[in-house]
Amino acid sequence: MESVFRSRTYGSVKVGERGQLVIPVELRKALNIKSGDQLMIFAKLNRRLISLMPEKDFGQFLDKAEKIISGLERKAAQKGRR
């Protein structure tokens, strides 16, 4: 839980009847989230923790992860040939 306490708090939100949340304006501005943007939602169920990430940022994250994994696979293949 210590990483949660290093994060900034942007207030609290109420879950509406249809399960909707309103992201506080200060946080939307800080993350440049605009109406119609797609967000990825992640959860750590054992910790009851929900995280959001703009979809465009998640795509960039996946691209970087793919490059790192490819590099590790090349290194492992080279090591296996020795």
N, C-alpha and C positions, 0 to 999 in steps of 0.2 A: 504493500500500500504506500510505501514511502514515495514512489514516483508520482502518485496522485497528488500528494501534498506539495510537490515542487511545481505543479501546474497552477495556472492562474484561474481563479474562479470568476465566472461571468454572470453570477446570479443563479436563480432557480427557475424552472419552468413547470407548468402544470400540464399534465396529460389530459387532452380533451376527450370527449365522449367517443370519438372515432379513433383514438390512439394517436392523435396528432400532437406534435410539439412545435412551439415557436422558438426559433433560435434568437437569442437576444441580439439587438441591433449592433451593439458594440463588438460582439464576436463576429457577426456577419461582415462588418466593415474590416475587422482585423484580418479575416481570412478571404476577403473579397468574394463573398458568397452573394450571388444575386438571385432574384426570382427566376425560377425555371432551371437553375443549376441542379445537376444530379450529384447526389452524395452517396458514398459507399458507407454502409453501417456494419460495424463489427461488435462482437460481444464476447466477454469472458464471463461465461455463465457462473462458474464457480466463485467469481469475485463480484458478480452482479454489477459489471462495469460495461458501459456502452461507449463506443468511440465512433466518430464520424470523420470522413475524409472526402474532400471534393474528388469526384470521379476522374477529372483530368490529372490530378496529382497522383492518384492511384495508378493510372496508366503509366506515368513517368516512373513511379516506384517499381512497377513490374518490368519496365524496360531495363532499368538499372540492375534489378535482381537477375534478369536473364543474362546480362553481360557478365556479371560476377560469377554466376553458376557456370557459364560457358568457359570462362577463364579457369575456374577450378577443375572442370572436367578435362581441359587440355593439359593442365599441370599433372593431374592424376594419371592421365594416359601416358604422358612422357615419363613419369616416374615408374610406371608399370613396365615400360619397355627396357628399362635399365637392368 
